[in-house]
Amino acid sequence: MAVLLHRLGHSAYRRRKLVLGLWLFVLAALITCVSVFSGKLDDRFSVPGTESQRALDSLSKTLPEASGANAQIVITAPRGHQVTEVPYTAAIARTVAEARKAPQVSEVVDPRDSGAVSADRTTAIVQVQYPVQNAQVRTSSVDAIEKTAEAVENDGLKTSVGGSVYSSKGVHVGPSEIIGVAVALLVLVVTFGSLLAAGMALVPALIGVAVGLAGLLALAPAVSISSTAVTLALMLGLAVGIDYVLFILSRHRQQLARGTEPKESIALATSTAGSAVVFAGTTVIIALAALSIIGIPFLTIMGLGAAGAVLIAVLAAITLVPAVAGFAGSRLTPQPNSRAARRAADTEGSIGHTTMGTRWTEWAIAKPLLTVLAVAGILATLALPAMDMRLSLPDNGSAPHSSTERKAYDTISDKFGSGFNGPLLVLAETKNGTAAASAQAGVRVAQKLQTLENVTAVLPPQPTSDPAQSVITVLPASGPDSVRTDQLVRDIRKAAPDIRDTTGASVAVTGTTAVNIDVSNRLSDSLLPFVAIVVGLSLLLLMIVFRSLVIPVKAAVGFLLSVGASLGLVVAVFQWGWLADILGVPHSGPVVSFLPIILIGVLFGLAMDYEVFLVSGMREEWAHTGQARQSVVDGARHSVRVVTAAALIMFTVFAGFFPLDDSLIKPIAFALAVGVVIDAFAVRMTLVPAVLALAGRGAWWLPGWLDRGLPDLDVEGTSLQKAPAHASATDRKEPQNVS
């Protein structure tokens, strides 16, 4: 691999105009495709093959209003009045009439007909139904409903609009993300000690992010892509893109400071640091692509989209970085006597400069057993809340308090009960029955459902276009994200055989709430197998790279500690509500159901990234000196500085998405931000050196038969010593400083 990347670095440096031109051409072509063939993002959560999804698919044909999106206009009378008073009933009637004129609306139900009036007569709900899913509801239609609601406020009523039409807001690039990139630029300036080098590090990263994002959006007309998938791809592409460029440019500038010719230096950096980038990027891609084995379409697209963004970041790092370095030439060389130049000299052992990385590593291994016990104990303690983790998909109850959908949600919960925000639909079907027989069976099914625990009300059966079908709405006593609602779905399904025997109708539970429960249960069931796959993969990959048994086991245990501590903090903040007000978390409740799997996939790749960059330097020192303890210190001397910068960049990019008022993105951004900090600083830079110091020479042992059977990835680039690494005659004519 190292030899191939060395040649690629040479070629990209030599043909820098062509390489840059190709990237810009591809970017322009993708942007054109997005503009011309723009598709709508699809935020549906579905699980093919589940009972709820099969029933929902059936209803989409026989009763589209029941399976489609809905909006709720919540109307509240002034203090001391009731919505049943004559002036207010007339205003509500006008609201119903105006709502029926909104685009795409198929039906509007007057609260006097549906009975959606609170017990104290102060609040009423106008139900608005769409024959299409959320993704197909146009913004203009929602705007029209909101304007209709605002108009009735002239009559003294208070209104808010909620319903399933409100979901994730899509791709976000705002002030917080720009601040995150600005902080990343500041970290790069401090790391490189050069504004030019920092700026040139951002160029390939931003081009790569733009290509990856445009490529994903270009697929929207053909593939169902969620707004969360796009935001995750943006988040990951930006974070790893800057990090991968940092790794290669740092090595390049070190070599320039030692007098290496720019052309040869960038080729060497691409072959060594670039090998680690390819390895680390591959692990991220594999882990994210593995999300497809769970069998949930939206999660598959999310994983593949993020994996594609990481792939583009890797390609940009190993092609665009050499090309950009070619335009800079020798101007990237650190100034003589600068800190960067002194650090490069210290790498060669020419001066006795003690870096912060050296001091930190010496501190970590001074009492290695104590360090291991302390770090492991702290992380295990942080992981304890994860044992209480509950998974669910967010609803309007997770929206910001100031949003109209949250106001509507809270008002409905207060006046009608929590279950009104998460009704269950029960599809009753009879075989070869008439419409009258189906209606009678539906009534008997409703009576059976009314006897179940945690049921507040059961609405009369509603016929569909299929005479053998009827739909029964069940209102739970608990909210949509409650464990009791989950249990009610299980109880209905458990009672299905008895209901069929006594009524002659088979039943299936569906609706948004039931689909979300099925998605969460599928993800919960997939969590442990996915962890097993990821941990097994890490053991194999690190054994191949480092030819060791201790290092893979240590890395896997450290990875599990990082994930556990991160999930523990997520549960404490988002489920238990600790520091929720300070951090601006609008709602305490179950954790986003796909967050643990996303966190595991992403953090696995980043953990392997930092592991390779830290331990490869230690292994190289061990190979040269044979001194186990000292090789840990010497190998970490400069890797710690680069990994610190990389982790800070990752943290700022992920943290930049945390302020967003998005119930899906906020917890994911928080989990990734704290996960990176924990894994980089507590595990890789503290726990890893301590474990290696404890293991001593045994850290680098691998049975001979296993060593011979494993492939050699050559991440450190040792094969370059056997292969010609010199430039061709054509290369030697290349000027050093070309702009």
C-alpha positions in Angstrom: 0.0 0.0 0.0 2.8 2.4 0.9 4.5 2.1 -2.4 1.3 2.6 -4.3 0.4 5.7 -2.3 4.0 7.0 -2.7 3.5 6.9 -6.5 0.1 8.5 -6.2 1.5 11.3 -4.1 4.2 11.9 -6.8 1.7 11.9 -9.6 -0.8 14.2 -7.8 2.1 16.7 -7.1 3.3 16.6 -10.6 -0.1 16.9 -12.2 -1.6 19.2 -9.6 -3.6 21.4 -12.1 -5.2 18.3 -13.6 -6.1 16.9 -10.2 -7.5 20.1 -8.9 -9.4 20.6 -12.1 -10.9 17.2 -12.0 -12.2 17.7 -8.4 -13.7 21.1 -9.3 -15.3 19.6 -12.5 -16.9 16.8 -10.5 -18.1 19.3 -7.9 -19.6 21.5 -10.6 -21.3 18.5 -12.3 -22.8 17.3 -9.1 -24.1 20.7 -8.1 -25.7 21.0 -11.6 -27.4 17.6 -11.1 -28.7 18.7 -7.8 -30.1 21.9 -9.3 -31.7 20.3 -12.3 -32.9 17.0 -10.9 -33.5 18.1 -7.3 -35.4 15.5 -5.3 -37.2 15.8 -2.0 -35.7 14.4 1.2 -37.7 11.5 2.8 -37.9 11.4 6.6 -40.1 8.4 6.9 -39.0 5.7 9.4 -40.1 2.3 8.3 -39.2 -1.3 9.0 -40.2 -3.6 6.0 -41.7 -6.9 7.1 -43.0 -5.8 10.5 -46.7 -6.0 11.4 -47.0 -2.2 11.7 -45.4 -1.5 8.3 -47.5 -4.2 6.5 -50.7 -2.8 7.9 -49.7 0.8 7.1 -48.8 -0.2 3.5 -52.3 -1.7 3.2 -54.0 1.4 4.6 -52.1 3.6 2.1 -54.2 1.9 -0.6 -57.5 1.5 1.1 -57.6 4.6 3.5 -54.7 7.0 2.5 -55.9 9.6 5.1 -55.2 7.2 8.0 -51.7 6.3 6.8 -50.7 9.8 5.6 -49.4 12.8 7.4 -51.5 14.9 9.7 -51.6 18.4 11.2 -53.4 19.5 14.3 -54.7 23.0 14.8 -55.1 23.3 18.6 -57.5 26.1 19.6 -57.7 27.4 23.2 -60.4 29.8 24.5 -59.4 32.9 26.6 -59.3 32.4 30.4 -62.8 32.1 31.8 -64.4 31.2 28.4 -65.1 27.9 26.5 -64.6 27.0 22.9 -68.3 25.9 22.8 -69.5 29.5 23.1 -71.2 30.9 20.0 -68.6 33.5 18.9 -65.8 30.8 19.2 -67.7 28.0 17.5 -68.2 30.3 14.5 -64.5 31.1 14.4 -63.6 27.4 14.6 -66.0 26.7 11.7 -64.3 29.3 9.6 -60.9 27.7 10.5 -62.2 24.4 9.3 -63.4 25.9 6.0 -60.1 27.7 5.4 -58.0 24.6 6.3 -59.9 22.6 3.6 -58.6 25.1 1.0 -54.9 24.4 1.9 -52.9 22.6 -0.8 -52.8 18.7 -0.6 -55.3 18.5 2.2 -57.7 15.6 1.8 -59.9 16.0 4.8 -60.4 18.4 7.8 -62.4 17.1 10.7 -64.4 19.6 12.8 -63.9 19.1 16.5 -67.7 19.0 17.0 -67.9 16.0 14.7 -64.8 14.1 16.1 -65.5 15.0 19.7 -61.9 16.5 20.0 -63.0 19.0 22.7 -61.4 18.8 26.1 -63.4 17.9 29.2 -63.3 21.5 30.5 -64.4 22.8 27.1 -61.5 25.2 26.9 -59.6 23.5 24.1 -60.5 21.9 20.7 -58.5 20.2 18.0 -59.1 20.6 14.3 -57.7 17.5 12.6 -56.1 18.0 9.2 -55.4 14.8 7.1 -53.1 14.4 4.1 -53.2 11.5 1.6 -49.4 11.5 1.4 -46.5 10.9 3.7 -44.6 13.7 5.5 -41.9 13.8 2.8 -44.5 14.6 0.2 -46.2 17.4 2.1 -45.1 20.7 0.6 -44.0 23.5 2.8 -46.6 25.8 1.2 -49.3 23.5 2.6 -48.0 23.7 6.2 -47.6 27.4 5.8 -51.2 27.7 4.7 -52.4 25.8 7.8 -50.3 28.0 10.1 -51.7 31.1 8.5 -55.2 29.7 9.0 -54.5 29.1 12.7 -53.0 32.6 13.1 -56.1 34.2 11.6 -58.4 32.8 14.3 -56.4 34.6 16.9 -58.1 37.8 15.8 -61.2 36.4 17.5 -59.3 36.2 20.9 -58.5 32.5 20.7 -55.0 31.1 21.2 -53.7 28.6 18.6 -50.8 26.3 17.9 -50.2 23.8 15.1 -48.7 20.3 15.6 -48.9 16.9 14.0 -46.7 14.6 12.1 -46.0 17.1 9.4 -43.3 18.5 11.7 -40.2 16.5 11.6 -36.4 16.9 11.3 -35.6 20.2 9.6 -32.9 18.8 7.3 -29.5 20.1 6.4 -28.2 22.8 8.7 -25.3 25.1 8.1 -25.6 28.1 10.4 -23.6 30.3 12.8 -22.7 27.4 15.1 -21.3 25.3 12.3 -19.4 28.2 10.9 -18.0 28.9 14.4 -17.0 25.2 14.6 -15.0 25.5 11.3 -13.4 28.7 12.6 -12.3 27.0 15.8 -10.9 24.2 13.7 -9.0 26.7 11.6 -7.6 28.2 14.8 -6.5 24.7 16.0 -4.8 24.2 12.7 -3.0 27.5 12.9 -1.7 26.6 16.4 -0.7 23.1 15.3 1.1 24.2 12.2 2.3 27.6 13.4 1.4 28.9 10.0 -1.7 30.5 8.6 -0.8 29.4 5.1 -0.5 25.7 6.1 -3.8 26.0 8.1 -5.6 27.5 5.2 -4.3 25.0 2.8 -5.4 22.2 5.1 -9.0 23.5 4.9 -9.1 23.7 1.1 -9.0 19.9 0.3 -11.2 19.2 3.3 -13.9 21.6 2.2 -13.8 20.5 -1.4 -14.2 16.9 -0.3 -17.1 17.8 1.9 -18.8 19.7 -0.9 -18.4 16.8 -3.3 -19.6 14.2 -0.8 -22.7 16.3 0.1 -23.5 17.2 -3.5 -23.1 13.6 -4.5 -25.5 12.4 -1.8 -28.1 15.1 -2.6 -27.8 14.2 -6.3 -29.1 10.7 -5.4 -32.3 12.1 -3.8 -34.5 11.7 -6.9 -33.7 8.0 -7.1 -33.1 7.0 -3.5 -35.1 7.8 -0.3 -32.6 10.0 1.6 -33.5 11.5 4.9 -32.5 14.9 6.1 -30.7 13.3 9.0 -28.6 11.2 6.7 -27.5 14.4 4.9 -26.7 16.2 8.1 -24.8 13.2 9.4 -22.8 13.0 6.2 -22.0 16.7 6.5 -21.0 16.4 10.1 -18.7 13.4 9.5 -17.3 14.5 6.2 -16.2 17.8 7.7 -14.7 16.3 10.8 -12.7 13.4 9.2 -11.9 15.5 6.2 -10.0 18.1 8.2 -8.4 15.4 10.4 -7.1 13.3 7.5 -5.6 16.4 5.8 -4.0 17.4 9.1 -2.3 14.0 9.5 -0.7 14.1 6.0 0.3 17.8 6.1 1.8 17.5 9.5 4.1 14.7 8.3 4.9 16.7 5.1 6.0 19.8 7.1 8.1 17.7 9.5 9.9 16.3 6.5 10.3 19.7 4.9 11.8 21.0 8.1 14.4 18.2 7.9 15.4 19.3 4.4 13.5 16.8 2.3 12.6 18.1 -1.2 8.9 19.1 -1.4 8.1 16.7 -4.1 9.6 13.7 -2.3 8.3 14.9 1.1 4.6 14.9 0.1 5.0 11.5 -1.6 6.5 10.1 1.6 3.8 11.8 3.7 1.1 10.3 1.4 2.7 6.9 1.7 3.1 6.8 5.5 0.5 9.1 7.0 -1.7 8.4 4.0 -1.5 4.7 4.6 -2.9 5.3 8.1 -5.6 7.6 6.7 -6.6 4.9 4.2 -6.7 2.3 7.0 -8.6 4.5 9.4 -11.0 5.7 6.7 -11.6 2.1 5.7 -12.5 1.1 9.2 -15.0 4.0 9.4 -16.5 3.0 6.0 -16.8 -0.6 7.0 -18.4 0.1 10.3 -20.9 2.6 8.8 -21.7 0.3 5.8 -22.3 -2.5 8.3 -25.5 -0.6 9.4 -27.1 -2.1 6.3 -27.1 -5.5 7.9 -29.8 -4.4 10.4 -32.3 -4.3 7.5 -33.9 -0.9 8.2 -33.9 1.2 4.9 -33.5 4.7 6.5 -30.6 3.5 8.6 -29.0 1.8 5.6 -29.1 5.0 3.6 -27.8 6.9 6.6 -24.9 4.6 7.0 -24.0 4.4 3.3 -24.4 8.1 2.9 -22.0 8.8 5.8 -19.6 6.1 4.5 -19.6 7.8 1.1 -18.7 11.1 2.7 -15.8 9.4 4.6 -14.6 7.8 1.3 -14.6 11.1 -0.5 -12.6 12.6 2.5 -10.0 9.8 2.2 -9.7 10.3 -1.6 -9.4 14.1 -1.1 -6.6 13.5 1.5 -4.5 11.3 -0.7 -5.0 13.2 -4.0 -5.9 16.8 -3.3 -3.4 17.3 -0.5 -0.4 16.4 -2.7 -1.8 18.6 -5.5 -2.3 21.6 -3.1 1.1 21.0 -1.7 2.5 21.2 -5.2 1.1 24.7 -5.6 2.7 25.7 -2.3 6.0 24.1 -3.0 8.7 25.0 -0.4 6.6 27.7 1.1 5.1 25.2 3.5 8.6 24.6 5.0 8.6 25.8 8.7 10.8 28.9 9.3 14.2 28.2 10.8 14.2 28.3 14.6 10.4 28.2 14.7 8.6 25.8 17.0 7.6 23.6 14.1 11.2 23.4 12.9 12.4 22.6 16.5 9.8 19.8 16.8 10.9 18.3 13.5 14.6 18.5 14.6 13.6 16.8 17.9 12.1 14.0 16.0 15.6 13.2 14.8 16.9 13.4 18.3 19.1 16.4 17.6 18.0 18.4 20.6 16.8 17.7 24.0 13.4 19.4 23.7 10.7 17.9 25.9 7.3 18.1 24.3 3.9 18.2 26.1 3.2 14.8 24.5 6.3 13.4 26.1 5.5 14.9 29.5 1.9 13.5 29.4 3.0 10.0 28.3 5.7 9.9 31.1 3.1 10.9 33.6 0.7 8.2 32.3 3.3 5.4 32.6 4.9 6.6 35.8 2.5 4.4 37.7 0.9 2.4 34.9 -1.3 0.1 37.0 -2.7 3.1 39.0 -3.4 4.9 35.7 -5.2 1.9 34.2 -7.3 1.4 37.2 -8.2 5.1 37.6 -9.1 5.6 33.9 -11.0 2.3 33.6 -12.8 3.1 36.9 -13.9 6.6 35.9 -15.1 5.5 32.5 -17.0 2.5 34.0 -18.7 4.9 36.4 -19.7 7.2 33.6 -21.1 4.2 31.7 -23.4 3.2 34.6 -26.4 5.3 33.4 -26.4 3.5 30.1 -27.8 0.4 31.9 -31.1 2.4 32.2 -31.1 3.4 28.5 -34.5 3.4 26.8 -34.7 3.8 23.0 -37.4 5.6 21.0 -37.8 7.9 18.1 -38.4 11.6 18.9 -41.7 13.3 18.4 -43.0 16.8 18.8 -42.5 16.5 22.5 -38.7 16.8 21.9 -39.1 20.0 19.9 -38.0 23.4 21.4 -40.4 24.9 23.9 -40.9 28.0 21.6 -41.9 26.0 18.5 -45.6 25.8 17.5 -45.5 22.0 17.4 -44.2 21.7 20.9 -46.9 24.1 22.2 -49.5 22.0 20.5 -48.1 18.8 21.9 -48.0 20.2 25.5 -51.5 21.6 25.2 -52.9 18.3 24.0 -51.1 16.3 26.7 -52.4 18.7 29.3 -56.0 18.9 28.1 -56.6 15.5 26.5 -54.0 13.2 28.0 -50.6 12.1 26.8 -52.0 9.3 24.7 -53.8 11.7 22.4 -50.4 12.6 21.0 -49.7 9.0 20.1 -52.8 7.1 19.0 -52.6 3.5 17.9 -54.4 2.3 14.8 -55.7 -1.2 14.8 -56.5 -2.6 11.4 -59.3 -5.3 11.6 -59.8 -7.6 8.6 -62.4 -10.3 8.0 -62.2 -13.0 5.4 -64.8 -13.0 2.7 -67.1 -10.8 4.8 -69.5 -8.2 3.7 -69.2 -4.5 4.7 -72.0 -5.0 7.3 -70.2 -8.1 8.8 -66.9 -6.3 8.9 -68.5 -3.4 10.7 -70.0 -5.7 13.3 -66.7 -7.5 13.7 -65.0 -4.1 14.1 -67.4 -3.1 16.9 -66.6 -6.4 18.7 -62.9 -5.8 18.3 -63.2 -2.3 19.7 -65.0 -3.7 22.7 -62.2 -6.2 23.3 -59.6 -3.5 23.0 -61.4 -1.3 25.5 -60.8 -4.0 28.2 -57.0 -3.9 27.9 -54.8 -2.1 30.4 -53.6 1.4 29.7 -56.4 2.2 27.2 -58.1 5.6 27.8 -60.6 5.4 24.9 -61.4 3.4 21.7 -63.0 5.3 18.9 -65.7 3.7 16.7 -64.5 1.6 13.7 -63.8 3.6 10.5 -64.5 1.7 7.2 -62.0 1.7 4.3 -62.5 1.2 0.6 -62.0 -2.5 1.3 -65.3 -3.8 2.6 -63.4 -6.5 4.7 -61.5 -3.8 6.6 -62.1 -1.3 9.3 -59.7 0.9 11.3 -60.0 1.4 15.1 -58.2 4.2 16.9 -57.0 3.4 20.3 -55.9 6.2 22.7 -53.4 5.0 25.3 -53.3 6.6 28.7 -49.5 7.1 28.3 -47.5 9.1 25.8 -46.0 7.8 22.6 -42.5 7.4 24.1 -43.7 5.7 27.2 -42.8 2.1 28.2 -46.5 1.6 29.0 -47.4 2.4 25.4 -44.8 -0.1 24.1 -46.4 -2.7 26.4 -49.9 -1.9 25.1 -48.7 -2.6 21.6 -47.4 -6.0 22.8 -50.6 -6.7 24.7 -52.8 -6.1 21.6 -50.6 -8.3 19.5 -50.6 -11.0 22.3 -54.4 -10.8 22.4 -54.7 -11.0 18.6 -55.4 -14.8 18.4 -58.1 -14.5 21.1 -59.7 -11.6 19.2 -59.7 -13.5 16.0 -61.3 -16.5 17.6 -64.1 -14.5 19.3 -64.8 -11.8 16.6 -63.7 -13.5 13.4 -61.4 -10.5 12.6 -57.6 -10.6 12.5 -56.0 -7.4 13.9 -52.7 -5.6 13.3 -51.4 -2.6 15.2 -50.0 0.2 13.1 -49.8 4.0 12.9 -46.8 6.3 13.5 -46.5 5.4 17.2 -46.5 1.6 16.5 -44.0 2.0 13.6 -41.7 4.0 15.8 -41.9 1.3 18.5 -41.1 -1.4 16.0 -38.1 0.6 14.7 -36.8 1.0 18.2 -37.3 -2.6 19.1 -35.5 -3.7 15.9 -32.6 -1.4 16.7 -32.4 -2.6 20.3 -32.3 -6.3 19.1 -29.6 -5.4 16.6 -27.3 -3.5 19.1 -25.4 -6.4 20.6 -24.8 -8.3 17.3 -23.5 -5.0 15.8 -21.2 -4.4 18.7 -19.9 -8.0 18.3 -19.2 -7.4 14.6 -17.4 -4.1 15.3 -15.3 -5.4 18.2 -14.4 -8.5 16.2 -13.4 -6.3 13.2 -11.2 -4.1 15.4 -9.4 -7.2 16.9 -8.6 -8.5 13.4 -7.6 -5.2 11.8 -5.3 -4.2 14.7 -3.7 -7.6 14.8 -2.9 -7.3 11.1 -1.5 -3.8 11.5 0.6 -4.2 14.7 1.4 -7.9 14.7 0.4 -8.1 18.3 -2.2 -9.8 20.5 -2.1 -7.3 23.4 -2.8 -4.2 21.3 -6.0 -5.4 19.7 -7.5 -6.6 23.0 -6.5 -3.4 24.7 -8.0 -1.3 21.8 -11.3 -3.3 21.9 -11.7 -2.9 25.6 -10.8 0.8 25.4 -13.3 1.2 22.6 -16.1 -0.4 24.7 -15.2 1.9 27.7 -15.4 5.0 25.4 -18.8 3.9 24.0 -20.2 3.0 27.4 -19.1 6.3 28.9 -20.5 8.3 26.0 -23.9 6.5 26.2 -23.9 7.0 29.9 -23.5 10.7 29.5 -26.2 10.8 26.8 -28.7 9.0 29.1 -27.8 11.3 32.1 -28.4 14.4 30.0 -31.2 13.5 27.5 -33.1 10.8 29.4 -32.6 11.7 33.1 -32.4 15.4 32.4 -29.2 16.2 34.2 -27.9 19.7 33.2 -30.7 19.7 30.6 -31.6 23.4 31.2 -28.0 24.5 31.2 -27.3 22.6 27.9 -30.5 23.7 26.3 -32.1 20.2 26.0 -35.8 20.8 25.6 -37.1 17.4 26.6 -36.1 14.5 28.8 -37.1 11.1 27.5 -35.8 8.0 25.7 -32.6 8.2 23.7 -32.9 8.4 19.9 -33.2 4.8 18.9 -30.5 4.7 16.3 -28.0 6.9 18.2 -26.2 4.0 19.9 -25.5 2.2 16.6 -24.5 5.4 14.9 -22.2 6.3 17.8 -20.6 2.8 17.8 -20.0 2.9 14.0 -18.5 6.4 14.0 -16.5 6.1 17.2 -15.1 2.8 16.1 -13.5 4.4 13.1 -12.2 7.4 15.0 -10.8 5.1 17.8 -8.9 3.0 15.2 -7.8 6.3 13.6 -6.2 7.6 16.8 -4.9 4.1 17.7 -3.0 3.7 14.5 -1.4 7.2 14.6 -0.3 6.8 18.2 0.8 3.1 18.3 2.4 3.0 14.9 5.0 5.5 16.2 5.6 3.4 19.3 6.0 0.3 17.2 8.5 2.0 14.9 10.5 3.0 18.0 10.3 -0.5 19.4 11.5 -2.0 16.1 14.5 0.4 16.1 15.5 0.3 19.8 14.0 -2.8 21.3 13.3 -0.8 24.5 9.7 -1.4 25.4 9.1 1.3 27.9 11.1 4.1 26.2 9.6 3.3 22.8 6.2 4.2 24.3 7.4 7.7 25.3 9.5 8.3 22.1 6.7 7.0 19.8 4.1 9.3 21.4 6.3 12.4 21.4 4.7 14.0 18.3 1.8 11.7 17.7 0.1 13.1 20.8 0.3 16.6 19.5 -1.3 15.7 16.2 -4.0 13.5 17.7 -4.8 16.2 20.2 -5.3 18.7 17.4 -7.4 16.1 15.5 -9.6 15.4 18.5 -10.1 19.1 19.2 -11.1 19.6 15.5 -13.5 16.7 15.7 -15.0 18.0 18.9 -15.5 21.5 17.6 -17.1 20.3 14.4 -19.5 17.9 16.2 -20.2 20.4 19.0 -21.1 23.0 16.3 -24.2 20.9 15.5 -25.3 20.6 19.1 -27.1 24.0 19.3 -29.5 23.0 16.5 -33.1 22.8 17.5 -33.4 19.3 15.9 -34.4 16.4 18.2 -32.5 13.9 16.0 -29.2 15.8 15.4 -28.7 17.4 18.9 -28.2 14.1 20.8 -26.1 12.6 18.0 -23.8 15.7 18.0 -23.5 15.5 21.8 -22.7 11.8 21.8 -20.1 12.1 19.1 -18.5 15.2 20.6 -18.1 13.7 24.1 -17.2 10.3 22.6 -14.3 11.8 20.7 -12.9 13.6 23.8 -13.2 10.5 26.0 -11.7 8.2 23.4 -8.8 10.5 22.4 -7.7 11.9 25.7 -8.8 9.3 28.3 -8.3 6.1 26.3 -5.8 6.5 23.5 -3.4 9.1 25.1 -3.7 7.8 28.7 -4.9 4.3 29.0 -3.0 3.0 25.9 0.5 4.1 27.0 -0.1 2.7 30.5 -1.2 -0.7 29.3 1.7 -0.9 26.9 4.1 0.0 29.7 2.6 -2.7 31.9 2.8 -5.3 29.1 6.4 -4.4 28.3 8.0 -6.6 25.6 4.9 -8.8 25.6 2.9 -5.9 24.0 4.6 -6.6 20.7 4.4 -10.4 20.7 2.6 -12.5 18.1 2.9 -16.2 17.6 5.0 -16.9 14.5 2.4 -19.1 12.8 -0.1 -16.3 13.1 2.3 -13.7 12.0 3.0 -15.6 8.8 -0.7 -16.2 8.1 -1.7 -12.5 8.4 -1.4 -10.1 5.5 1.0 -7.2 5.8 -0.8 -3.8 5.3 2.5 -1.9 5.8 0.9 1.2 7.5 4.3 2.4 8.6 5.7 2.3 5.1 8.6 0.0 5.7 8.3 -1.4 2.2 9.6 1.9 0.9 13.0 0.9 2.1 12.9 -2.0 -0.3 11.3 -0.3 -3.2 12.8 2.6 -5.1 11.5 5.8 -3.6 13.4 8.2 -5.8 11.8 10.6 -8.2 12.0 9.9 -11.9 14.1 12.0 -14.2 11.0 14.0 -15.1 10.3 14.6 -11.5 13.7 16.0 -10.8 13.0 18.9 -13.3 10.1 20.0 -11.1 10.6 23.4 -9.6 10.3 23.6 -5.9 8.1 26.6 -5.5 5.3 26.9 -8.0 2.2 28.8 -7.3 
